[in-house]
Structure formats: C-alpha cells, structure tokens
Amino acid sequence: MSNEQGLYTSPKEDSFRTDRQIKLEAIRTGKFVWEGQNDLEAIRQRSFEEWQKEVIRRRDSRREIGEIPEVQKINFNGKYAPTLALLGDVHAGGDCNYEMFGATVELIKEHPHVKAVLMGDLVDAFFWNQALQGDMLNHKEQIHYMQSALDAMDGEIAAAFKGNHERWAERTGVSPLYFKWIEKYGTPYFEGKGVLQVNFPKTVYNMEGSHRFPGHSMYNDNHPQMREANFGQQGLDIYVSAHTHKKSYHTQYANVAGDRIQQHFVTVGAFKGHDGYGSDKGYDPFKDDQLGAVFLTLDPDQKSVDVDMSLEQVYQRLGV
C-alpha cells in the first residue's frame, strides 16, 4: 500500500491509484474537471455594478494598507538648531567617492545635532549589461553595503525619499531598502514628492522633497525646484530634490498671504563622479566640490536657514 494520497478503484489491493495517477489518467481520457471553472464563470458573469463594488473595495483596502501621506511631520524640542544632511545619489556599487560618503555617515552617526534626510538613489542597481560592467558590487552586495550604512545611522534619519534606482533594484528581485521602513526606522518615508513639516515649539518649516521634480533648464540647475514652487506646492520654505547630480543652492523671497518669506531651493550632489552613461552623453566628470550632501541648519526660534555646501563648511559651523 502506498503512503501517497489516493483511492482504491475496486476491492482489489492492486487497484489503488494515487492522486497524481488519477489526474494524469483523467487528462489522457479527457475526463479531467477543472475545479476553478465555476469560479471563473461567476467572475465572467459579474455585472458592472458588481465589478464597481469589488474594485472600490480592493482600492480602499490597498490604500488603507499602503497609502503614503502627502504631508508628514517630525518634531524637535527647540533646544538646539538641527542640521539636516540632505543626502542622495550615492549610487553605491559604482565608481563613487566612498571616503566622502563614509565621512558623511560618520558625521550623522556621531554628531547629536545632525540628522539625515535621504533623497534616493542610494544604490546603482543597473539592470542592463553595459551599465552593469561599470559596477564593482553586484545587486545584493549593493543592498547589503547600503543597509549597513542605514543601520549605522539608525536613530539619526529624519526622513527618506525613494529614488528611481531603488525601483530598478526591485526589478531584479533584490529586497528593497525601504521594506517596512516605518516599522524599522520610525520616520517619514515618501515615494514621489511629499512635504516634510519640521516642527519646533516656536516655528515651523515646510520642506517639499522628491527624488526628482519635473522640469529642466540648461541655465538654472535649480529649475525643477523653482518650477515646483510656481506650479506645484506653493508658498513653502524649502524645496529639495536630487537625481540630476548638479549640486546647487538658490534663495529668493516671495509674498505669501501678506507675509514676506524666504524660500530655499536645493539640488543635492551625487557621490558618483562619472560612469559610462555620462561619458556617452558627453558630460564632464564631477569634481569633489560638486559631490556630496548639502546641509541645512534650521533656527528653532525663527525662520532662518544656514546652508553649507560641503563637509568642510559644515565641520566649521559645527566646530568639528
């Protein structure tokens, strides 16, 4: 007698047939009955009204589970002026300035007043052959390297914005960096653009971020942020994105509801100076002063932002 599931087709001991044998015989003889056929027929017979109820139910369930708020908040006690390290376009795995990245992580890790805001593209995650040849780490190694950096900064990350290269990583089946972000790090996380509201007892800063905003200008490296201030979320204090690798800062004043406010526009620098894609496009390799994070120090008592465009500048400000 077999240990497999099946049945006897007669009183004889040798008439036992396993489930697999019965199904294969049924297929050969044309007697196989598909158990899901009735379910499929019921689905095909649904009316428009029934489909409407079903798709609305599924949409609302998905939104409840995974919707990301457009505005998210972080709170500071106002006892010190925090420095936000706007950090993105690391492109780990490529030919990067890993020394500069390591020093930035160390500053965030060790200085109690410095908090990271991650702007996406933390890994290279190229998925076509020619680009892959320029990477020194494979996809899994890139994720492990960057995960170790995030773990080193654990507790010092104020917010994160997902980049397009992280979406590429998901295509390869590599576990994404931002899986269960809220549960692990407990700070705001955005896919696409969103407003990070930085609250102090005496003042509030509204900062809109995105890995990339629409728009491009050969004359103004901060054009996407300025376009967003005019045609997207208007009247905010800070606009920041990454993606273009063109580190820059611009400020201007605007009239908002009778008040005169100073607006700050930031494009963060990359840590990857050049690659085959850049060569093919005719781009110049980036120099060290064009690489790295941009640092914003926020006054907790009144709206005033100090901007440092390099590690050396922020070291001087912080007395490191």
C-alpha positions in Angstrom: 0.0 0.0 0.0 1.3 3.5 -1.0 1.8 6.3 1.6 0.6 8.8 -1.0 -3.0 10.1 -1.0 -5.3 8.4 -3.4 -8.1 5.9 -3.6 -8.9 2.3 -4.4 -10.9 1.8 -7.7 -12.0 -1.7 -6.7 -11.9 -4.1 -3.8 -8.6 -5.4 -5.0 -5.4 -4.4 -3.3 -3.6 -3.6 -6.5 -6.4 -1.2 -7.7 -5.0 1.7 -5.6 -4.3 4.9 -7.6 -2.5 8.0 -6.3 -4.0 11.5 -6.8 -1.3 12.1 -9.5 -2.1 8.9 -11.3 -5.8 9.6 -11.3 -5.3 13.2 -12.6 -2.9 12.1 -15.4 -5.4 9.4 -16.5 -8.2 11.8 -16.5 -6.2 14.2 -18.6 -5.4 11.4 -21.1 -9.0 10.3 -21.4 -10.5 13.8 -21.4 -12.4 13.4 -18.2 -10.4 16.0 -16.2 -12.6 18.6 -14.5 -11.1 22.0 -13.6 -12.2 22.8 -10.1 -11.9 26.5 -10.6 -14.1 26.6 -13.7 -17.3 27.6 -11.8 -15.4 30.5 -10.1 -14.1 31.8 -13.4 -17.6 31.6 -14.9 -19.0 33.5 -11.9 -16.4 36.2 -12.4 -17.2 36.5 -16.1 -20.9 36.9 -15.3 -20.5 39.8 -12.9 -22.4 42.9 -13.8 -20.9 46.3 -14.0 -22.4 47.2 -10.6 -20.9 44.1 -9.0 -17.5 44.9 -10.5 -17.8 48.5 -9.2 -18.3 47.3 -5.7 -15.3 44.9 -6.0 -12.8 47.3 -7.4 -13.7 50.1 -4.9 -13.4 47.6 -2.1 -9.9 46.4 -3.3 -8.7 50.0 -3.9 -9.8 51.2 -0.4 -8.1 48.1 1.1 -4.9 48.8 -0.7 -4.9 52.5 0.3 -5.5 51.6 3.9 -2.6 49.2 3.9 0.0 51.1 1.8 -1.0 54.7 1.2 1.7 57.2 2.0 0.5 60.6 3.4 1.4 63.6 1.3 2.4 65.6 4.4 4.4 64.1 7.3 5.8 65.6 10.4 8.9 65.5 12.5 9.2 67.3 15.8 12.2 68.9 17.6 12.3 70.2 21.1 13.8 73.6 20.1 16.8 73.3 22.5 19.2 73.2 19.6 19.4 74.1 15.9 19.4 70.7 14.0 21.4 70.3 10.8 19.7 68.3 8.1 22.1 66.4 5.9 20.4 66.2 2.5 22.0 63.0 1.3 21.3 61.3 -2.0 22.6 59.8 -5.3 25.2 57.7 -3.6 24.9 55.1 -6.3 26.7 52.5 -4.2 28.3 49.9 -6.3 29.7 52.3 -8.9 32.9 54.3 -9.0 32.0 56.6 -6.1 33.7 58.8 -3.6 33.2 56.3 -0.8 35.6 58.2 1.5 33.3 61.3 1.4 30.2 59.1 1.9 31.8 57.4 4.8 32.7 60.7 6.4 29.1 61.9 5.9 27.7 58.8 7.6 30.2 59.2 10.4 29.1 62.8 11.0 25.4 61.8 11.1 26.2 58.9 13.3 28.3 60.8 15.8 27.1 64.4 16.0 23.9 64.7 18.1 22.6 67.7 16.1 23.0 66.2 12.6 20.1 64.3 11.1 19.9 62.6 7.6 17.3 63.2 5.0 17.8 60.6 2.4 16.9 61.7 -1.2 17.0 58.4 -3.0 19.3 56.5 -5.5 21.3 55.1 -2.6 22.3 52.2 -4.8 23.2 51.9 -8.5 21.1 48.9 -9.3 21.8 49.0 -13.1 20.0 46.1 -14.8 21.3 46.1 -18.3 24.7 44.6 -19.3 26.7 47.5 -20.5 26.0 49.6 -17.3 26.5 46.6 -15.1 30.1 46.3 -16.3 30.9 49.6 -14.6 29.7 48.4 -11.1 32.1 46.8 -8.7 29.4 45.4 -6.4 26.6 43.1 -7.6 23.0 44.0 -6.7 22.8 42.0 -3.5 26.2 43.5 -2.4 25.0 47.0 -3.1 21.9 46.4 -0.9 24.0 44.9 1.9 26.5 47.8 1.8 23.8 50.4 1.9 21.8 48.6 4.6 24.9 48.6 6.8 25.1 52.4 6.3 21.5 52.8 7.2 22.0 50.7 10.3 25.0 52.9 11.2 22.7 56.0 11.0 19.8 54.3 12.8 18.1 56.8 15.1 19.6 59.8 13.2 17.5 59.5 10.0 14.8 62.2 9.9 13.1 61.1 6.6 13.6 59.3 3.3 12.5 59.8 -0.3 12.6 56.8 -2.7 14.7 57.1 -5.8 14.3 55.7 -9.3 17.3 53.4 -8.9 15.7 51.8 -5.9 12.8 51.0 -8.2 15.3 49.4 -10.6 16.6 47.3 -7.7 13.0 45.9 -7.2 13.0 44.7 -10.9 16.0 42.4 -10.1 14.2 40.8 -7.2 16.7 42.2 -4.7 15.0 43.0 -1.4 14.3 46.8 -1.4 16.0 49.1 1.1 12.7 50.7 2.1 10.8 47.5 3.0 9.0 48.1 6.3 10.7 51.5 6.7 8.2 52.8 9.2 8.5 49.7 11.4 12.3 49.7 11.3 13.2 53.4 11.4 10.0 55.1 12.6 10.5 58.2 10.4 8.6 59.7 7.4 9.0 57.9 4.1 7.9 59.2 0.7 7.5 57.6 -2.7 7.5 60.5 -5.1 7.1 64.0 -3.8 5.9 64.9 -0.3 6.0 67.7 2.3 8.1 67.2 5.4 6.9 69.5 8.1 9.6 70.3 10.6 8.1 71.4 13.9 9.7 73.4 16.7 7.8 74.9 19.7 8.3 78.4 18.2 8.3 77.9 14.5 7.5 75.5 11.6 9.5 74.8 8.4 7.7 73.3 5.4 10.0 71.4 3.2 8.9 69.7 0.0 11.1 67.0 -1.3 11.3 64.5 -4.1 14.0 62.4 -5.7 13.2 64.4 -8.8 10.8 67.2 -9.8 9.6 67.8 -13.3 11.4 70.4 -15.4 14.9 71.1 -16.8 16.9 74.2 -17.7 20.4 74.5 -19.2 20.7 77.8 -17.4 19.4 77.0 -13.9 20.4 73.9 -12.0 17.6 74.5 -9.5 14.9 75.0 -12.2 12.9 71.8 -11.1 12.5 73.1 -7.6 11.6 76.6 -8.7 9.1 75.2 -11.2 7.5 73.2 -8.3 7.3 76.4 -6.2 5.3 78.0 -9.0 3.2 75.1 -10.4 3.1 72.6 -7.6 3.1 73.1 -3.8 3.3 76.9 -3.4 4.4 79.1 -0.6 6.7 76.6 1.2 10.0 77.3 2.8 12.3 74.7 1.3 12.3 72.7 -2.0 14.8 70.0 -2.4 15.5 67.2 -5.0 18.3 65.1 -6.3 18.6 63.0 -9.5 20.4 65.5 -11.8 23.7 65.3 -9.7 24.1 69.1 -10.2 24.6 70.3 -6.6 23.3 73.8 -6.3 21.6 76.2 -4.0 19.4 79.3 -4.7 17.3 81.5 -2.5 14.7 84.1 -3.2 11.9 86.0 -1.4 8.2 85.6 -2.1 4.9 87.2 -1.0 2.6 84.7 0.6 -0.7 85.7 2.1 0.6 89.1 3.1 3.8 87.8 4.5 7.3 88.0 3.0 9.0 84.6 3.2 12.5 83.4 2.2 12.4 80.3 0.0 15.4 77.9 -0.4 15.9 75.7 -3.4 18.4 72.8 -3.2 19.7 70.2 -5.6 21.9 67.7 -3.7 25.1 66.4 -5.1 25.9 62.8 -6.0 28.7 60.7 -4.6 29.3 59.1 -8.0 31.5 61.4 -10.2 31.2 59.7 -13.6 30.3 56.5 -15.4 29.8 55.1 -18.9 26.4 56.7 -19.2 27.9 60.1 -18.5 30.7 59.6 -21.0 28.2 58.5 -23.7 26.2 61.7 -23.0 29.3 63.9 -23.2 29.1 65.0 -19.5 32.2 66.2 -17.7 33.3 64.2 -14.7 32.3 65.9 -11.4 35.0 67.3 -9.2 35.0 66.7 -5.5 33.5 70.1 -4.7 30.4 69.1 -6.9 29.9 65.9 -4.9 28.2 65.1 -1.7 25.4 66.3 0.7 24.0 69.7 1.2 23.5 70.7 4.9 20.7 72.9 6.2 20.8 74.2 9.7 17.4 75.4 11.0 17.0 78.1 13.6 14.5 76.7 16.2 13.2 80.2 17.3 12.7 82.0 14.0 12.7 81.0 10.3 16.3 81.2 9.3 18.2 78.6 7.3 22.0 78.4 7.1 23.3 76.4 4.1 26.6 74.5 3.9 27.6 73.1 0.6 30.4 70.8 1.8 31.6 68.7 4.7 34.4 71.2 5.3 31.9 74.1 5.7 29.6 72.2 8.0 32.6 71.0 10.1 33.5 74.6 10.6 29.9 75.5 11.5 29.6 72.7 14.0 33.1 73.1 15.4 34.0 69.5 14.5 
